[in-house]
Amino acid sequence: MAASLVMLAACDTSSPLSFGGDAAGVQPRSIYAPANGCYSLKSDAGVVALTPGGDGYTLSDATGDAVGFYFKPTRLGAYVLMSDYQRAAGEYGRKSVLGITDPAGEFLDTLGNFVGEVGLLVAGVGDMSEFLLDLVEPGPGPIRDIGDSVGGIGGGLGDINVRPRLGMVDDANDLAEWNLLPADDGRFSLTSAVTGQRLAAAQGMLGLTDAVTAGIETAFALIPAEGCVEYPEVSLNAEVVDARGPATRLLEVPLFRDGPGADQLDDDDVFGYIDAHSHITAYEFIGGRVNYGDPFHKFGVDHALHNCAENHGPQGLLGVVETVTTGGSPVHETEGWPSFPYWPRHNSLQHHQSYYRWIERAYLGGLRLLVNHYTGNEVLCQLNPQKQNACDFEENWRLQSQRINEMQDYIDAQHGGPGEGWFRIVESPAEARRVIADGKMAVVLGIEISKLFNCGEFLGVAECSREELVERLDAAYDLGVRHIFPIHKFDNAFGGVVPDEGLGIGTVLYVGNLAETGTPLLYEQCPESFADDSAGSPDAANPLGIVDQLIRQLEYVNGQLSQALPVPPLVPTSEHGLCNLKGITELGQFLVQELMRRNMIIEVDHSARAVIDRILETAASNGYPGITSSHDWLYSEALLDRVVAQGGTISRFASARANWVDKLLKAEARPAAHQVGGLVTTGMASDVNGIASLPGNSGDAETPLYPFTSVDGRVTFDQQVTGDHAFNLYDGRGVAHYGLYPDQIADMQRFTDDRTPAEINTALRSLFSSVESYLRMWEATEAWGR
């Protein structure tokens, strides 16, 4: 039994810790307070110390022997305890953490997930109370019998000890995660997240126990200490230089206080920009293995952004879309943390670009409200041979909902407890205002999917009833969804989709609509009047997403096979564009009425012109302001004008320098939105992780960009560093990840030489008042009908 416990003599450490130091200052009083702090563990039986070789942990009665642990939260109230990280200096994949070893690889997979049986693990590591009982009355004992009889666990293989034991392990994993529980006198107990056993100390030994037993100490004081090295994490490379923090009001910024239209603003109006279209939960869509990377991971960035070979195979051979869009090589480099030699980049369509610290950097640069759309594509999921998640979107959006709530909890855990993080999911405009006023970022939830609520259509027959639609809509609303796209990419039971003429509409929509609806897409040339209000072709306006890439590949296939196979011809470019003959259906009109009845925001992008006309007519006749075009998929300035004139909001894809300035300047020419107090603005759309490109930036800065200060003057930014890779806009990667949007804004502000300073200021006013405009629209929508 002794072999299953850590029972090593105490020793002197080479770098003793000083108690009551500056690292944490005071002993924590809650299970959340130790987050990202340095503490030693002290029980009545002694302090936790390093073994003589520094390769494990033991117990000592000498205070000066105590080892400091960096408490890295894995979730609310749970931690990885890391010590003496310098032991593996420069080796990002190794950490010195307190946990249960797995010498034979019986219990953990390659990603550190527990895959064994809890009973066998408990039998292997044993129980301190049984050992102490053996000291008094030697004998086999039930636990000892089990532990020694399990093949490959209780004994050894040759000269190799394969028994799991409490000790030092080289990386965070499920067997190194500890739940912190309050004990007595301000102390805490630590229980293994897998086995439920408590960390225990007795008679100079450190071990595990299933139950509190006389003579065994399971309560530890967390003593503030110095000397811990911080757990690996992404750098913000940003410093808040104004003591008021990042929360800002429009009239506090000279750009707004001294600019035109200041009389439209109040003292409490929110300064900041909106990202009205993002997909930070898309790492779970299309089967869950198309994109690589997570926005957070309980064991940190080196697990969240490690090596894309996990999804894309050796040399990235399975990342076909990534390979095609970033250079055409048959392979791409897969390594991520810490060197990131290849990804992320602005056109990394299969690599996650919104790790939570990158989003936090954007938040420090003025991002105050983010709309996250649950998204997916059932057809592509079914075609994808690598799947770990359901293709049924009614199941998948609930998984994405679970993940974004876990992300909020994880960020809370990093900041000291529930509600303490800067990332807050909101369900009303009043809640959003409170969150932003508290110096945090509001997150609104939406759904963008081709077959919304599984309401497809086949041979003209809807695949859901009104009753089923209402039930599924209510379920989404109850889980916080406030934005809805009725239509996306394909015709469905609600109406027709806008044709993407410039990207090969003939092939993909013949095939796609035939598969989804049993009917090919029916279209005609748009009337001549449509040319006068065109907002630009899809090629010019929008980044290329996965469906668009599929279209381009199908174009090539069509060209190669058209002589031999009956593949429908590509539609030639028409003079005035293409319009879908399918308008809104009866069920689509019912959906619009139900969305209005719930005061939800209706997304009109991707819908056919006839569908948008009908939605806008319905909204106008009812005085309903809750309409938005969130990401440049209307292709019509006249339609954008109508959205704004009726009290809705619009957002455009971020771009580079003059192009972005020009998009933002168009806000000045739009009709005043009387329902939202005349504040006409343009927000930003990233479409991040929707397998869509972020902005490129090929220009060279004439003057070094770094350091730069945020538009409100409260935050100073330097070049962003992730691991050991320093990112900038001018290395060919452009906006490689979400954290570089502040850099892109600063680049636009400093180096747009062919626009006047007044024009640049007007553009910035439009962008940084977009949150206030959105909140006014949402408030008017909430008040409608009440």
WOJO-V204595 format. One record per helix or strand. SS is the DSSP state (a for helix, b for strand). FROM is the first residue (numbers start at 0). TO is the last residue. Records with the same first field share a line. If there is no record, write none. Layout:
SS = FROM-TO / FROM-TO
This chain:
a = 1-3 / 62-64 / 84-87 / 117-124 / 127-135 / 141-148 / 173-175 / 249-251 / 253-256 / 261-263 / 281-283 / 285-287 / 300-303 / 308-311 / 313-315 / 319-324 / 355-363 / 377-382 / 392-413 / 428-436 / 451-453 / 465-477 / 500-502 / 504-516 / 528-531 / 537-540 / 545-560 / 585-596 / 608-621 / 636-644 / 656-668 / 673-675 / 737-750 / 756-767 / 769-782
b = 5-5 / 37-42 / 45-49 / 56-59 / 65-65 / 68-74 / 77-81 / 96-99 / 107-107 / 113-113 / 155-156 / 159-160 / 165-168 / 177-181 / 187-191 / 197-201 / 204-208 / 216-216 / 219-223 / 237-239 / 248-248 / 269-269 / 272-277 / 291-291 / 306-306 / 334-334 / 350-350 / 366-375 / 422-424 / 440-448 / 456-457 / 460-461 / 480-484 / 491-491 / 494-494 / 496-496 / 522-524 / 533-533 / 577-579 / 600-602 / 606-606 / 626-628 / 635-635 / 648-652 / 682-684 / 707-708 / 714-716 / 719-721 / 724-726
